[in-house]
């Protein structure tokens, strides 16, 4: 009898769980990314082409990855980058 060792780390386990919970995560990502992108544009990102592109490109990339049913290991980093960018811009325009 031979025992198999599981060498997966935490990141691989997270992606495996995210693939299992794909449809619930997709609905949350669409809601969060869409709303934060709209708020960032509404707060003032529309005033400059560079900040508008900084909001639109990651948002549309994330939504396109969701629409194309890409692996969650591509979707989650794109969504994280999008959310962080939107929060930074919202914070910047809120105190500016």
C-alpha positions in Angstrom: 0.0 0.0 0.0 1.4 3.4 -1.0 0.4 6.7 0.5 0.1 9.7 -1.7 1.4 13.0 -0.4 -0.6 16.1 -1.1 1.9 18.9 -1.9 -0.7 21.6 -2.6 -0.2 24.9 -0.9 -2.8 27.3 0.3 -3.1 29.2 -3.0 -3.8 26.0 -5.0 -6.4 25.0 -2.4 -8.0 28.4 -2.6 -8.3 28.2 -6.4 -9.7 24.7 -6.1 -12.4 25.9 -3.7 -13.1 28.9 -5.9 -13.7 26.6 -8.9 -16.1 24.6 -6.8 -18.0 27.8 -5.7 -17.7 29.4 -9.1 -21.3 30.6 -9.6 -21.6 32.2 -6.2 -18.2 34.0 -6.7 -19.1 35.2 -10.1 -22.3 36.9 -8.9 -20.4 38.6 -6.1 -17.5 39.7 -8.4 -20.0 41.1 -10.9 -21.7 43.1 -8.2 -18.6 44.4 -6.5 -16.6 45.2 -9.6 -19.5 46.8 -11.4 -20.6 49.0 -8.5 -17.1 50.1 -7.5 -16.2 50.9 -11.1 -19.3 53.1 -11.4 -18.6 54.8 -8.1 -15.0 55.5 -9.1 -16.1 57.0 -12.4 -18.8 59.0 -10.7 -16.5 60.3 -8.0 -14.3 62.0 -10.5 -12.3 59.5 -12.6 -14.3 60.7 -15.7 -12.4 64.0 -15.5 -9.1 62.7 -16.9 -8.6 60.2 -19.7 -5.9 58.4 -17.8 -7.9 57.8 -14.7 -10.9 56.8 -16.8 -8.8 54.2 -18.6 -7.4 53.1 -15.2 -11.0 52.2 -14.1 -12.4 50.9 -17.4 -9.6 48.6 -18.6 -9.4 46.4 -15.4 -13.2 46.4 -15.0 -13.9 45.4 -18.6 -11.1 42.8 -18.5 -12.6 41.2 -15.3 -16.1 41.2 -16.8 -14.8 39.7 -20.1 -13.0 37.0 -18.2 -16.2 36.2 -16.3 -18.2 36.2 -19.6 -15.7 33.9 -21.3 -15.9 31.4 -18.4 -12.1 31.6 -17.8 -10.4 29.7 -15.0 -10.9 31.3 -11.5 -7.1 31.5 -11.2 -7.3 34.3 -13.9 -10.5 35.9 -12.7 -9.6 36.4 -9.0 -6.3 38.3 -9.5 -8.0 40.5 -12.2 -10.9 41.2 -9.8 -8.6 41.9 -6.9 -6.6 44.4 -9.0 -9.8 46.0 -10.2 -11.2 46.4 -6.7 -7.9 47.8 -5.3 -7.6 50.3 -8.1 -11.2 51.4 -7.7 -10.8 51.8 -3.9 -7.6 53.8 -4.3 -9.3 56.2 -6.9 -12.5 56.5 -4.8 -10.4 57.4 -1.7 -8.3 59.9 -3.8 -11.4 61.6 -5.2 -13.2 61.6 -1.9 -10.5 63.6 -0.1 -9.5 65.7 -3.0 
